[in-house]
């Protein structure tokens, strides 16, 4: 009974990975629109896109870590 709840909790925690994928797509899609609108700022905007990517990916790694902790503890 406990194992089933662990698997269910890990699945719920892993649903955050879908949001991370959508967030990364939004970040780089917005970067492309901004760089096409103002090409002279593209180098400056790329730095912000990379920072946003790193923070979004970190949230995905944290949710995956929680899923594994729930599953294997």
TORKEZA-417355 format. One record per atom (N, C-alpha, C, O): chain; residue number from 1; atom name; x, y, z; residue in three letters. Coordinates in steps of 0.001 Angstrom, whole numbers. Each point is the difference from the previous one (the first is absolute). Example, Ala and Ser with C-alpha at 12.3 -4.5 7.8 and 13.67 -1.06 7.14 Angstrom:
2
> A;1;N;13190;-5690;7800;ala
> A;1;CA;-890;1190;0;ala
> A;1;C;900;1200;0;ala
> A;1;O;1036;-19;665;ala
> A;2;N;-1386;1069;-1385;ser
> A;2;CA;820;1190;60;ser
> A;2;C;-770;1090;730;ser
> A;2;O;509;1108;169;ser
//
This chain:
73
> A;1;N;823;-1201;0;unk
> A;1;CA;-823;1201;0;unk
> A;1;C;868;1267;0;unk
> A;1;O;-284;961;-715;unk
> A;2;N;1332;-980;1520;unk
> A;2;CA;887;1166;74;unk
> A;2;C;719;197;-1326;unk
> A;2;O;171;1135;-444;unk
> A;3;N;254;-2218;-195;unk
> A;3;CA;726;104;-1268;unk
> A;3;C;-863;660;-1073;unk
> A;3;O;505;786;-802;unk
> A;4;N;-1798;-1099;779;unk
> A;4;CA;-888;611;-989;unk
> A;4;C;-103;1509;202;unk
> A;4;O;-38;764;-964;unk
> A;5;N;-7;-344;2227;unk
> A;5;CA;-74;1436;275;unk
> A;5;C;1311;704;-348;unk
> A;5;O;-5;1157;-420;unk
> A;6;N;1124;-1855;596;unk
> A;6;CA;1288;574;-388;unk
> A;6;C;62;212;-1505;unk
> A;6;O;471;1037;-468;unk
> A;7;N;-945;-2018;-285;unk
> A;7;CA;9;127;-1461;unk
> A;7;C;-935;1121;-440;unk
> A;7;O;337;769;-900;unk
> A;8;N;-1502;-669;1523;unk
> A;8;CA;-941;1070;-325;unk
> A;8;C;593;1371;319;unk
> A;8;O;-127;931;-795;unk
> A;9;N;767;-804;1942;unk
> A;9;CA;605;1283;385;unk
> A;9;C;1148;365;-932;unk
> A;9;O;172;1170;-344;unk
> A;10;N;616;-2166;-68;unk
> A;10;CA;1094;280;-929;unk
> A;10;C;-547;443;-1352;unk
> A;10;O;579;881;-637;unk
> A;11;N;-1670;-1467;192;unk
> A;11;CA;-622;424;-1255;unk
> A;11;C;-528;1419;73;unk
> A;11;O;138;768;-952;unk
> A;12;N;-737;-421;2068;unk
> A;12;CA;-499;1368;172;unk
> A;12;C;1163;991;32;unk
> A;12;O;-90;1083;-577;unk
> A;13;N;1181;-1452;1248;unk
> A;13;CA;1166;894;43;unk
> A;13;C;643;123;-1376;unk
> A;13;O;572;1042;-320;unk
> A;14;N;-654;-2083;-496;unk
> A;14;CA;619;41;-1323;unk
> A;14;C;-813;803;-1007;unk
> A;14;O;511;315;-1074;unk
> A;15;N;-1750;24;1382;unk
> A;15;CA;-792;806;-930;unk
> A;15;C;574;1409;-156;unk
> A;15;O;-296;688;-977;unk
> A;16;N;1107;-263;1929;unk
> A;16;CA;639;1318;-114;unk
> A;16;C;962;52;-1179;unk
> A;16;O;303;1085;-497;unk
> A;17;N;182;-2236;42;unk
> A;17;CA;931;-15;-1123;unk
> A;17;C;-672;462;-1286;unk
> A;17;O;661;562;-872;unk
> A;18;N;-1960;-789;743;unk
> A;18;CA;-717;526;-1160;unk
> A;18;C;-40;1520;9;unk
> A;18;O;136;636;-1046;unk
> A;19;N;-320;-62;2211;unk
> A;19;CA;28;1450;124;unk
> A;19;C;1374;581;-292;unk
> A;19;O;117;1098;-546;unk
> A;20;N;909;-1831;908;unk
> A;20;CA;1361;448;-282;unk
> A;20;C;238;35;-1505;unk
> A;20;O;596;945;-517;unk
> A;21;N;-1061;-1971;-183;unk
> A;21;CA;149;-15;-1458;unk
> A;21;C;-727;1149;-662;unk
> A;21;O;520;624;-925;unk
> A;22;N;-1718;-345;1398;unk
> A;22;CA;-754;1132;-548;unk
> A;22;C;683;1325;337;unk
> A;22;O;22;915;-822;unk
> A;23;N;529;-814;2017;unk
> A;23;CA;690;1226;395;unk
> A;23;C;1245;270;-825;unk
> A;23;O;259;1141;-380;unk
> A;24;N;511;-2180;102;unk
> A;24;CA;1204;166;-817;unk
> A;24;C;-378;397;-1421;unk
> A;24;O;654;849;-607;unk
> A;25;N;-1701;-1459;80;unk
> A;25;CA;-465;386;-1327;unk
> A;25;C;-455;1442;-58;unk
> A;25;O;254;698;-982;unk
> A;26;N;-925;-248;2029;unk
> A;26;CA;-455;1389;61;unk
> A;26;C;1182;962;95;unk
> A;26;O;0;1055;-634;unk
> A;27;N;997;-1420;1422;unk
> A;27;CA;1171;871;162;unk
> A;27;C;701;209;-1335;unk
> A;27;O;265;1137;-392;unk
> A;28;N;33;-2222;-306;unk
> A;28;CA;746;147;-1245;unk
> A;28;C;-866;520;-1142;unk
> A;28;O;509;653;-912;unk
> A;29;N;-1814;-934;950;unk
> A;29;CA;-895;604;-986;unk
> A;29;C;-81;1501;165;unk
> A;29;O;3;738;-985;unk
> A;30;N;-74;-283;2217;unk
> A;30;CA;-19;1438;261;unk
> A;30;C;1330;642;-349;unk
> A;30;O;42;1139;-464;unk
> A;31;N;1046;-1868;687;unk
> A;31;CA;1309;527;-389;unk
> A;31;C;66;205;-1508;unk
> A;31;O;490;1029;-465;unk
> A;32;N;-976;-1995;-299;unk
> A;32;CA;43;132;-1457;unk
> A;32;C;-829;1180;-486;unk
> A;32;O;413;716;-912;unk
> A;33;N;-1582;-507;1516;unk
> A;33;CA;-833;1146;-379;unk
> A;33;C;700;1312;343;unk
> A;33;O;10;937;-799;unk
> A;34;N;578;-879;2000;unk
> A;34;CA;683;1234;409;unk
> A;34;C;1242;262;-845;unk
> A;34;O;282;1148;-343;unk
> A;35;N;456;-2190;6;unk
> A;35;CA;1203;191;-821;unk
> A;35;C;-368;391;-1420;unk
> A;35;O;734;755;-638;unk
> A;36;N;-1847;-1250;132;unk
> A;36;CA;-434;390;-1343;unk
> A;36;C;-513;1435;-12;unk
> A;36;O;138;703;-1000;unk
> A;37;N;-727;-271;2106;unk
> A;37;CA;-509;1365;91;unk
> A;37;C;1133;1013;128;unk
> A;37;O;-32;1059;-626;unk
> A;38;N;1030;-1389;1438;unk
> A;38;CA;1107;916;252;unk
> A;38;C;1316;-774;-65;unk
> A;38;O;505;-439;1034;unk
> A;39;N;62;265;-2240;unk
> A;39;CA;1216;-819;-138;unk
> A;39;C;1222;538;744;unk
> A;39;O;893;-773;347;unk
> A;40;N;-840;2046;-103;unk
> A;40;CA;1173;549;685;unk
> A;40;C;53;-420;1471;unk
> A;40;O;1067;51;613;unk
> A;41;N;-2181;-459;-47;unk
> A;41;CA;-56;-423;1403;unk
> A;41;C;71;-1514;160;unk
> A;41;O;-132;-505;1115;unk
> A;42;N;336;-218;-2197;unk
> A;42;CA;-111;-1459;78;unk
> A;42;C;1063;-612;914;unk
> A;42;O;-287;-972;699;unk
> A;43;N;1491;1509;-688;unk
> A;43;CA;1052;-543;876;unk
> A;43;C;-366;204;1470;unk
> A;43;O;200;-893;823;unk
> A;44;N;-734;2064;-500;unk
> A;44;CA;-411;310;1364;unk
> A;44;C;-1190;-874;407;unk
> A;44;O;-49;-511;1119;unk
> A;45;N;-898;346;-2028;unk
> A;45;CA;-1184;-808;296;unk
> A;45;C;336;-1479;124;unk
> A;45;O;-653;-723;752;unk
> A;46;N;1673;262;-1490;unk
> A;46;CA;391;-1401;82;unk
> A;46;C;474;-365;1407;unk
> A;46;O;-267;-1098;489;unk
> A;47;N;969;2026;154;unk
> A;47;CA;434;-250;1380;unk
> A;47;C;-1194;-200;917;unk
> A;47;O;15;-897;843;unk
> A;48;N;-1047;1713;-991;unk
> A;48;CA;-1208;-162;808;unk
> A;48;C;-718;-1306;-322;unk
> A;48;O;-566;-635;890;unk
> A;49;N;588;234;-2155;unk
> A;49;CA;-638;-1262;-383;unk
> A;49;C;728;-1180;637;unk
> A;49;O;-640;-950;451;unk
> A;50;N;1948;1001;-411;unk
> A;50;CA;765;-1092;611;unk
> A;50;C;-237;-51;1511;unk
> A;50;O;-114;-1085;570;unk
> A;51;N;40;2238;75;unk
> A;51;CA;-292;28;1438;unk
> A;51;C;-1395;-570;262;unk
> A;51;O;-183;-782;932;unk
> A;52;N;-790;1165;-1740;unk
> A;52;CA;-1352;-548;148;unk
> A;52;C;-37;-1489;-243;unk
> A;52;O;-704;-729;700;unk
> A;53;N;1465;260;-1698;unk
> A;53;CA;77;-1427;-266;unk
> A;53;C;578;-746;1197;unk
> A;53;O;-521;-1042;396;unk
> A;54;N;1591;1573;178;unk
> A;54;CA;648;-667;1130;unk
> A;54;C;-929;-80;1203;unk
> A;54;O;-71;-1038;660;unk
> A;55;N;-632;2108;-371;unk
> A;55;CA;-916;-14;1146;unk
> A;55;C;-1177;-938;-236;unk
> A;55;O;-440;-692;919;unk
> A;56;N;-68;667;-2141;unk
> A;56;CA;-1107;-894;-311;unk
> A;56;C;443;-1451;59;unk
> A;56;O;-719;-852;521;unk
> A;57;N;1881;573;-1045;unk
> A;57;CA;519;-1370;30;unk
> A;57;C;296;-436;1432;unk
> A;57;O;-170;-1173;335;unk
> A;58;N;610;2098;512;unk
> A;58;CA;244;-336;1403;unk
> A;58;C;-1291;-420;687;unk
> A;58;O;0;-927;809;unk
> A;59;N;-1095;1600;-1125;unk
> A;59;CA;-1285;-403;588;unk
> A;59;C;-391;-1402;-457;unk
> A;59;O;-555;-779;776;unk
> A;60;N;843;464;-2022;unk
> A;60;CA;-271;-1346;-492;unk
> A;60;C;851;-1045;709;unk
> A;60;O;-487;-1081;334;unk
> A;61;N;1747;1399;-106;unk
> A;61;CA;868;-938;709;unk
> A;61;C;-440;-182;1451;unk
> A;61;O;76;-1104;539;unk
> A;62;N;-535;2180;91;unk
> A;62;CA;-496;-121;1370;unk
> A;62;C;-1243;-876;55;unk
> A;62;O;-135;-823;906;unk
> A;63;N;-776;989;-1862;unk
> A;63;CA;-1212;-830;16;unk
> A;63;C;334;-1462;-285;unk
> A;63;O;-626;-900;559;unk
> A;64;N;1609;659;-1426;unk
> A;64;CA;411;-1377;-263;unk
> A;64;C;670;-602;1238;unk
> A;64;O;-179;-1184;286;unk
> A;65;N;943;1985;440;unk
> A;65;CA;625;-471;1224;unk
> A;65;C;-1066;-369;1039;unk
> A;65;O;121;-1018;681;unk
> A;66;N;-1157;1841;-563;unk
> A;66;CA;-1083;-303;936;unk
> A;66;C;-713;-1279;-410;unk
> A;66;O;-353;-816;852;unk
> A;67;N;139;636;-2155;unk
> A;67;CA;-650;-1223;-469;unk
> A;67;C;833;-1227;355;unk
> A;67;O;-543;-1009;450;unk
> A;68;N;1853;1090;-651;unk
> A;68;CA;856;-1136;340;unk
> A;68;C;56;-235;1501;unk
> A;68;O;27;-1145;452;unk
> A;69;N;-9;2222;322;unk
> A;69;CA;-5;-159;1463;unk
> A;69;C;-1289;-672;468;unk
> A;69;O;32;-862;878;unk
> A;70;N;-1152;1250;-1454;unk
> A;70;CA;-1260;-619;372;unk
> A;70;C;-49;-1466;-433;unk
> A;70;O;-566;-839;700;unk
> A;71;N;1148;542;-1830;unk
> A;71;CA;-76;-1349;-543;unk
> A;71;C;932;-966;715;unk
> A;71;O;-381;-1143;255;unk
> A;72;N;1589;1575;75;unk
> A;72;CA;997;-918;522;unk
> A;72;C;300;168;1488;unk
> A;72;O;991;-545;486;unk
> A;73;N;-1809;1272;235;unk
> A;73;CA;248;107;1448;unk
> A;73;C;-1062;-738;783;unk
> A;73;O;42;-20;1230;unk
//
